[in-house]
Amino acid sequence: MTTLRSMHEISNFFGIVVYMFFNDYHPPHFKVTFEGYEADILIEDGSLFNGDLPVSKYKLVQAWTDMHRDELMHIWETKDFRKVVPLSYIIKVVEILDVTRKYVDCRLSNGAMKRVFLRPIIDNHSHLNGMEKMYDRDYVKLVKLGKMGELYWPNTIVSSSGDVWNYNISPEYINHFGVDIEEDDT
């Protein structure tokens, strides 16, 4: 295990600290730490090749690596250590591309296009009064884009006191659990 003091911190996001060592071994990689976890990540494809990291944090690191691969390779090759922009804390849905009974396709502010399969989400929240509407194909098509970049269905959930709420799917959920799609898939 390399001491972190001999490494250059190049980014920090969501509690994940990213380091690169000046004279480290090949293949080109960087090290990440998170709450006692430590892992080496290949720049080429974002794969974890040494160590351990919680899956949710690993997915964030992969997304960040994809966004900054060229810059990371430049740093590795030139040893020109500098800060790399952290993964954005605010990812938003910026466009709804397609809506079917089974899924919603959308474009995110980070440029990713994601497909969110609805059935697992709906099944997981079926205990909420009003969720049965989400099994209806016409109702699903009522999806809207919220002010915070979330997907929502207006006036879906009815609380025990009779209050009516929107049903939301957060952009963070979509970014992490949505399936990547290509322009041709929409």
C-alpha positions as CSV (number, residue, x, y, z in Angstrom):
1,M,0.0,0.0,0.0
2,T,1.5,3.3,-1.1
3,T,1.4,6.1,1.5
4,L,-1.1,8.7,0.4
5,R,1.3,11.5,1.3
6,S,3.5,10.6,-1.7
7,M,0.5,10.9,-4.0
8,H,-1.1,13.9,-5.5
9,E,-4.8,14.5,-4.8
10,I,-6.4,15.3,-8.2
11,S,-10.1,15.3,-7.3
12,N,-12.6,14.8,-4.4
13,F,-16.3,14.1,-4.7
14,F,-19.0,12.5,-2.6
15,G,-16.4,11.6,0.0
16,I,-14.2,9.8,-2.6
17,V,-10.7,11.1,-2.8
18,V,-8.8,10.5,-6.1
19,Y,-5.0,10.3,-6.1
20,M,-2.3,9.7,-8.6
21,F,1.3,8.8,-7.8
22,F,4.2,10.4,-9.7
23,N,6.2,7.3,-10.5
24,D,3.6,4.6,-10.2
25,Y,3.6,1.2,-12.0
26,H,1.8,0.4,-15.3
27,P,-0.9,0.1,-16.5
28,P,-2.0,3.7,-16.2
29,H,-4.3,4.0,-13.2
30,F,-5.2,6.1,-10.2
31,K,-6.1,5.4,-6.6
32,V,-9.3,6.2,-4.8
33,T,-10.1,6.1,-1.1
34,F,-13.5,6.2,0.6
35,E,-14.1,5.6,4.3
36,G,-11.3,3.1,4.8
37,Y,-11.7,1.5,1.3
38,E,-8.9,1.8,-1.2
39,A,-8.8,0.8,-4.8
40,D,-6.8,1.2,-8.0
41,I,-8.8,2.1,-11.1
42,L,-7.6,1.7,-14.7
43,I,-7.8,4.9,-16.7
44,E,-8.4,3.0,-19.9
45,D,-11.8,1.5,-19.0
46,G,-12.6,2.5,-15.4
47,S,-12.3,-1.1,-14.1
48,L,-11.2,-1.8,-10.6
49,F,-8.0,-3.9,-10.7
50,N,-6.8,-3.8,-7.1
51,G,-8.5,-3.2,-3.8
52,D,-12.1,-2.7,-2.9
53,L,-14.8,0.0,-3.0
54,P,-18.6,-0.1,-2.3
55,V,-20.5,-0.7,-5.5
56,S,-22.4,2.7,-5.3
57,K,-19.1,4.6,-5.0
58,Y,-17.4,2.5,-7.7
59,K,-20.2,3.5,-10.1
60,L,-19.6,7.1,-9.4
61,V,-15.8,6.6,-10.0
62,Q,-16.6,4.9,-13.3
63,A,-18.8,7.8,-14.4
64,W,-16.1,10.3,-13.4
65,T,-13.4,8.3,-15.2
66,D,-15.5,8.2,-18.4
67,M,-16.0,12.0,-18.3
68,H,-12.3,12.7,-17.7
69,R,-10.4,9.8,-19.4
70,D,-8.4,12.0,-21.8
71,E,-7.4,14.4,-19.0
72,L,-6.4,11.5,-16.7
73,M,-4.2,10.0,-19.4
74,H,-2.6,13.4,-20.0
75,I,-1.8,13.7,-16.3
76,W,-0.4,10.1,-16.2
77,E,1.8,10.6,-19.2
78,T,3.1,14.1,-18.5
79,K,3.1,14.0,-14.7
80,D,1.4,17.5,-14.9
81,F,-0.6,17.0,-11.7
82,R,-3.6,19.3,-11.4
83,K,-7.1,19.2,-10.0
84,V,-9.7,17.5,-12.1
85,V,-13.3,18.7,-12.0
86,P,-15.2,16.6,-9.5
87,L,-18.3,14.7,-10.4
88,S,-21.1,17.2,-10.4
89,Y,-23.3,17.2,-7.3
90,I,-26.2,18.3,-9.4
91,I,-27.2,16.0,-12.2
92,K,-30.5,16.7,-13.8
93,V,-32.8,15.3,-16.4
94,V,-32.8,17.9,-19.1
95,E,-35.0,16.1,-21.7
96,I,-37.5,13.3,-21.8
97,L,-36.8,11.3,-25.0
98,D,-39.3,8.5,-24.9
99,V,-42.0,7.1,-22.6
100,T,-43.5,3.7,-22.8
101,R,-45.4,1.5,-20.3
102,K,-42.1,-0.2,-19.5
103,Y,-39.5,2.6,-19.4
104,V,-38.7,6.2,-19.7
105,D,-35.7,7.3,-21.8
106,C,-34.1,10.7,-20.9
107,R,-31.0,12.8,-21.4
108,L,-29.1,14.0,-18.3
109,S,-27.2,17.2,-17.8
110,N,-23.9,15.3,-17.9
111,G,-24.7,14.2,-21.5
112,A,-25.6,10.6,-20.6
113,M,-28.8,9.1,-22.1
114,K,-30.5,6.7,-19.7
115,R,-33.4,4.2,-19.8
116,V,-35.2,3.8,-16.5
117,F,-37.2,0.6,-16.3
118,L,-40.4,1.4,-14.3
119,R,-41.7,-1.9,-13.2
120,P,-39.0,-2.6,-10.5
121,I,-39.5,1.0,-9.1
122,I,-43.3,0.7,-9.1
123,D,-43.3,-2.8,-7.6
124,N,-40.9,-1.5,-4.8
125,H,-43.3,1.3,-4.0
126,S,-46.6,-0.6,-4.5
127,H,-47.4,-0.1,-0.8
128,L,-48.0,3.6,-1.4
129,N,-51.6,4.5,-1.9
130,G,-52.1,5.6,-5.5
131,M,-49.2,3.7,-7.1
132,E,-51.6,1.4,-8.9
133,K,-52.0,4.2,-11.4
134,M,-48.5,3.7,-12.5
135,Y,-49.4,0.3,-14.0
136,D,-51.6,2.1,-16.5
137,R,-49.8,2.8,-19.8
138,D,-51.8,6.1,-20.4
139,Y,-51.0,7.3,-16.9
140,V,-47.3,6.6,-17.2
141,K,-47.2,8.9,-20.3
142,L,-48.2,11.8,-18.0
143,V,-44.6,12.1,-16.8
144,K,-43.2,15.6,-16.4
145,L,-39.8,17.1,-15.9
146,G,-39.5,18.8,-12.5
147,K,-37.7,22.0,-11.5
148,M,-34.9,20.0,-9.9
149,G,-34.4,17.8,-12.9
150,E,-36.5,14.9,-11.6
151,L,-39.1,12.9,-13.4
152,Y,-42.5,13.2,-11.8
153,W,-46.1,12.1,-12.2
154,P,-48.5,14.7,-10.8
155,N,-50.9,13.9,-8.0
156,T,-50.1,10.2,-7.8
157,I,-49.6,9.4,-4.1
158,V,-52.4,9.8,-1.5
159,S,-51.3,10.0,2.1
160,S,-53.3,8.5,5.0
161,S,-54.4,12.1,5.8
162,G,-55.7,12.6,2.3
163,D,-52.8,14.8,1.1
164,V,-52.0,14.2,-2.6
165,W,-48.3,14.2,-3.7
166,N,-46.4,13.8,-6.9
167,Y,-44.5,10.6,-7.5
168,N,-40.8,11.4,-8.3
169,I,-37.8,9.6,-9.6
170,S,-34.6,11.5,-8.8
171,P,-32.0,12.3,-11.4
172,E,-29.4,10.7,-9.1
173,Y,-31.4,7.4,-9.2
174,I,-31.6,7.7,-13.0
175,N,-27.9,8.4,-13.4
176,H,-26.8,5.5,-11.2
177,F,-29.4,2.8,-12.0
178,G,-30.6,3.8,-15.4
179,V,-29.3,1.8,-18.4
180,D,-27.0,3.7,-20.8
181,I,-28.6,4.0,-24.2
182,E,-27.4,5.3,-27.6
183,E,-29.2,7.9,-29.8
184,D,-30.4,5.0,-32.0
185,D,-32.1,3.3,-29.1
186,T,-34.6,6.1,-28.6
